[in-house]
């Protein structure tokens, strides 16, 4: 299911996130915290040109997603059994930093769990999203917190991030 969000682009009101990108074969879900300004403006996950998400996923899967258009990127992810979503359904935030998220409302994961029984692995893109890892681990999911693909997370180099992303995603695609 690939749908367009019902989002508002104004930072002064409650922002609405995107629906999940999943299908019947999704066994792994990569969860961010909440789309940044560039993503909300483009209505695309990880639309900021400096965000390393698509490069990290490309190198991990061995498929060049960077050169594809957005819908093709999503189709390749889904073909590998990987979906996308965010921890928060809505929030108030000025700018794109996770630290600026206020009044975050969680997405309805029980709905997703009920409708996608093949979903077994949840990977959290960064520490803010990763705060939910223990909750899902207790419910039987395999979880891992990946180094954030955000350009604001510069403590690790791309190569250091890639080592972790590869070690987690490669086993996921062999399910």
C-alpha positions as a Markdown table, in Angstrom:
| # | Residue | x | y | z |
|---|---|---|---|---|
| 1 | Unk | 0.0 | 0.0 | 0.0 |
| 2 | Unk | 1.5 | 3.3 | -1.1 |
| 3 | Unk | -0.7 | 6.2 | -0.3 |
| 4 | Unk | -0.4 | 10.0 | -0.1 |
| 5 | Unk | -0.4 | 11.5 | 3.3 |
| 6 | Unk | -3.0 | 13.9 | 4.7 |
| 7 | Unk | -0.4 | 16.3 | 5.8 |
| 8 | Unk | -0.1 | 20.0 | 6.5 |
| 9 | Unk | 3.1 | 21.8 | 5.7 |
| 10 | Unk | 2.7 | 24.5 | 8.3 |
| 11 | Unk | 5.1 | 24.2 | 11.3 |
| 12 | Unk | 2.7 | 26.3 | 13.5 |
| 13 | Unk | 0.0 | 23.6 | 13.6 |
| 14 | Unk | -0.1 | 19.9 | 14.2 |
| 15 | Unk | 1.8 | 18.1 | 11.5 |
| 16 | Unk | 0.5 | 14.9 | 10.0 |
| 17 | Unk | 2.9 | 12.1 | 9.0 |
| 18 | Unk | 2.7 | 9.6 | 6.2 |
| 19 | Unk | 0.8 | 6.3 | 5.9 |
| 20 | Unk | 2.9 | 3.1 | 6.1 |
| 21 | Unk | 4.6 | 1.8 | 2.9 |
| 22 | Unk | 3.8 | -1.9 | 3.3 |
| 23 | Unk | 2.3 | -4.8 | 1.3 |
| 24 | Unk | 1.4 | -8.4 | 2.1 |
| 25 | Unk | 5.0 | -9.6 | 1.9 |
| 26 | Unk | 6.5 | -7.0 | 4.3 |
| 27 | Unk | 8.5 | -8.8 | 6.9 |
| 28 | Unk | 10.8 | -5.9 | 8.0 |
| 29 | Unk | 9.8 | -2.3 | 8.7 |
| 30 | Unk | 12.2 | 0.6 | 9.0 |
| 31 | Unk | 10.8 | 3.2 | 11.4 |
| 32 | Unk | 11.9 | 6.8 | 11.5 |
| 33 | Unk | 10.6 | 9.3 | 14.1 |
| 34 | Unk | 8.7 | 11.8 | 11.9 |
| 35 | Unk | 9.2 | 13.2 | 8.4 |
| 36 | Unk | 11.4 | 16.3 | 8.2 |
| 37 | Unk | 10.3 | 19.5 | 6.5 |
| 38 | Unk | 11.8 | 18.5 | 3.1 |
| 39 | Unk | 9.9 | 15.2 | 3.2 |
| 40 | Unk | 6.6 | 16.8 | 4.2 |
| 41 | Unk | 7.0 | 19.3 | 1.4 |
| 42 | Unk | 7.8 | 16.6 | -1.1 |
| 43 | Unk | 5.3 | 14.0 | 0.4 |
| 44 | Unk | 8.1 | 11.5 | 0.3 |
| 45 | Unk | 10.0 | 9.6 | 3.0 |
| 46 | Unk | 13.7 | 10.8 | 3.3 |
| 47 | Unk | 13.4 | 13.5 | 0.7 |
| 48 | Unk | 16.2 | 15.8 | 2.1 |
| 49 | Unk | 19.0 | 15.6 | -0.3 |
| 50 | Unk | 21.6 | 15.3 | 2.4 |
| 51 | Unk | 19.8 | 12.5 | 4.3 |
| 52 | Unk | 21.8 | 9.3 | 3.8 |
| 53 | Unk | 18.8 | 6.9 | 4.0 |
| 54 | Unk | 18.6 | 6.0 | 0.3 |
| 55 | Unk | 22.4 | 5.7 | -0.1 |
| 56 | Unk | 22.5 | 3.4 | 3.0 |
| 57 | Unk | 19.7 | 1.2 | 1.8 |
| 58 | Unk | 21.1 | 1.1 | -1.7 |
| 59 | Unk | 24.5 | -0.1 | -0.5 |
| 60 | Unk | 22.9 | -2.5 | 2.0 |
| 61 | Unk | 20.7 | -4.2 | -0.6 |
| 62 | Unk | 23.1 | -4.0 | -3.5 |
| 63 | Unk | 20.5 | -2.0 | -5.6 |
| 64 | Unk | 21.0 | 1.6 | -6.7 |
| 65 | Unk | 17.8 | 3.2 | -5.4 |
| 66 | Unk | 19.3 | 6.7 | -5.5 |
| 67 | Unk | 19.0 | 6.9 | -9.3 |
| 68 | Unk | 15.4 | 5.7 | -9.3 |
| 69 | Unk | 12.3 | 7.9 | -8.9 |
| 70 | Unk | 10.5 | 7.8 | -5.5 |
| 71 | Unk | 7.8 | 5.3 | -6.5 |
| 72 | Unk | 10.4 | 3.0 | -8.0 |
| 73 | Unk | 12.5 | 3.2 | -4.8 |
| 74 | Unk | 9.4 | 2.1 | -2.8 |
| 75 | Unk | 8.7 | -0.8 | -5.1 |
| 76 | Unk | 12.3 | -2.1 | -4.8 |
| 77 | Unk | 12.1 | -1.9 | -1.0 |
| 78 | Unk | 8.7 | -3.7 | -1.0 |
| 79 | Unk | 10.2 | -6.3 | -3.4 |
| 80 | Unk | 12.8 | -7.0 | -0.7 |
| 81 | Unk | 10.1 | -7.3 | 2.0 |
| 82 | Unk | 11.0 | -4.0 | 3.6 |
| 83 | Unk | 8.5 | -1.3 | 4.4 |
| 84 | Unk | 8.7 | 2.3 | 5.8 |
| 85 | Unk | 6.8 | 4.1 | 8.5 |
| 86 | Unk | 7.4 | 6.5 | 11.4 |
| 87 | Unk | 6.9 | 6.1 | 15.1 |
| 88 | Unk | 4.8 | 9.3 | 15.3 |
| 89 | Unk | 1.6 | 9.8 | 13.4 |
| 90 | Unk | 1.5 | 13.5 | 14.2 |
| 91 | Unk | 3.3 | 16.1 | 16.3 |
| 92 | Unk | 4.1 | 19.8 | 16.7 |
| 93 | Unk | 7.6 | 20.8 | 15.5 |
| 94 | Unk | 9.4 | 23.7 | 14.1 |
| 95 | Unk | 12.2 | 22.6 | 11.7 |
| 96 | Unk | 13.2 | 19.0 | 11.2 |
| 97 | Unk | 15.2 | 18.1 | 14.3 |
| 98 | Unk | 13.8 | 15.2 | 16.4 |
| 99 | Unk | 14.7 | 17.2 | 19.5 |
| 100 | Unk | 12.0 | 19.7 | 18.5 |
| 101 | Unk | 9.2 | 17.2 | 18.3 |
| 102 | Unk | 6.4 | 18.1 | 20.8 |
| 103 | Unk | 3.1 | 16.4 | 21.5 |
| 104 | Unk | 3.9 | 13.4 | 19.4 |
| 105 | Unk | 1.1 | 10.9 | 18.9 |
| 106 | Unk | 2.1 | 7.4 | 18.1 |
| 107 | Unk | 1.0 | 5.5 | 15.0 |
| 108 | Unk | -1.5 | 2.7 | 15.4 |
| 109 | Unk | 0.9 | -0.3 | 15.4 |
| 110 | Unk | -1.8 | -2.7 | 16.6 |
| 111 | Unk | -3.6 | -2.1 | 13.3 |
| 112 | Unk | -0.4 | -2.8 | 11.3 |
| 113 | Unk | 0.4 | -5.9 | 13.3 |
| 114 | Unk | -3.1 | -7.3 | 12.8 |
| 115 | Unk | -3.1 | -6.7 | 9.1 |
| 116 | Unk | 0.5 | -7.8 | 8.5 |
| 117 | Unk | 1.2 | -11.1 | 10.3 |
| 118 | Unk | 4.4 | -11.6 | 8.3 |
| 119 | Unk | 6.0 | -8.5 | 9.9 |
| 120 | Unk | 8.8 | -9.8 | 12.2 |
| 121 | Unk | 11.6 | -7.2 | 12.3 |
| 122 | Unk | 11.5 | -3.5 | 13.2 |
| 123 | Unk | 14.5 | -1.4 | 12.6 |
| 124 | Unk | 14.6 | 2.1 | 14.1 |
| 125 | Unk | 16.3 | 4.8 | 12.1 |
| 126 | Unk | 18.0 | 6.7 | 15.0 |
| 127 | Unk | 17.7 | 7.1 | 18.7 |
| 128 | Unk | 14.4 | 9.0 | 18.9 |
| 129 | Unk | 12.6 | 6.3 | 16.9 |
| 130 | Unk | 14.6 | 3.7 | 18.8 |
| 131 | Unk | 13.0 | 4.7 | 22.1 |
| 132 | Unk | 10.2 | 2.3 | 21.1 |
| 133 | Unk | 12.5 | -0.7 | 20.5 |
| 134 | Unk | 12.1 | -2.3 | 24.0 |
| 135 | Unk | 8.3 | -2.0 | 23.7 |
| 136 | Unk | 8.2 | -3.9 | 20.5 |
| 137 | Unk | 10.9 | -6.4 | 21.6 |
| 138 | Unk | 8.7 | -7.4 | 24.5 |
| 139 | Unk | 5.9 | -8.1 | 22.0 |
| 140 | Unk | 8.0 | -10.6 | 20.1 |
| 141 | Unk | 9.5 | -8.5 | 17.3 |
| 142 | Unk | 13.2 | -8.6 | 16.4 |
| 143 | Unk | 14.4 | -5.0 | 16.8 |
| 144 | Unk | 17.5 | -3.0 | 16.2 |
| 145 | Unk | 18.4 | 0.7 | 16.4 |
| 146 | Unk | 20.3 | 1.8 | 13.4 |
| 147 | Unk | 22.6 | 4.9 | 13.3 |
| 148 | Unk | 20.4 | 7.8 | 12.1 |
| 149 | Unk | 20.6 | 8.6 | 8.4 |
| 150 | Unk | 19.9 | 12.2 | 9.2 |
| 151 | Unk | 22.5 | 14.8 | 8.1 |
| 152 | Unk | 22.3 | 16.1 | 11.7 |
| 153 | Unk | 23.8 | 12.9 | 13.0 |
| 154 | Unk | 27.4 | 13.4 | 12.0 |
| 155 | Unk | 29.2 | 11.6 | 14.9 |
| 156 | Unk | 29.6 | 8.6 | 12.6 |
| 157 | Unk | 30.9 | 8.6 | 9.1 |
| 158 | Unk | 28.8 | 7.2 | 6.2 |
| 159 | Unk | 31.0 | 4.1 | 6.2 |
| 160 | Unk | 30.5 | 3.5 | 9.9 |
| 161 | Unk | 26.8 | 3.8 | 9.5 |
| 162 | Unk | 26.8 | 1.5 | 6.5 |
| 163 | Unk | 28.5 | -1.3 | 8.4 |
| 164 | Unk | 25.6 | -1.4 | 10.9 |
| 165 | Unk | 22.9 | -0.9 | 8.3 |
| 166 | Unk | 24.4 | -3.7 | 6.1 |
| 167 | Unk | 24.8 | -6.1 | 9.0 |
| 168 | Unk | 21.1 | -5.6 | 9.9 |
| 169 | Unk | 19.5 | -5.4 | 6.5 |
| 170 | Unk | 21.3 | -8.2 | 4.7 |
| 171 | Unk | 19.8 | -10.9 | 6.9 |
| 172 | Unk | 16.4 | -9.3 | 6.6 |
| 173 | Unk | 16.3 | -9.6 | 2.9 |
| 174 | Unk | 17.1 | -13.3 | 3.0 |
| 175 | Unk | 13.9 | -14.2 | 4.9 |
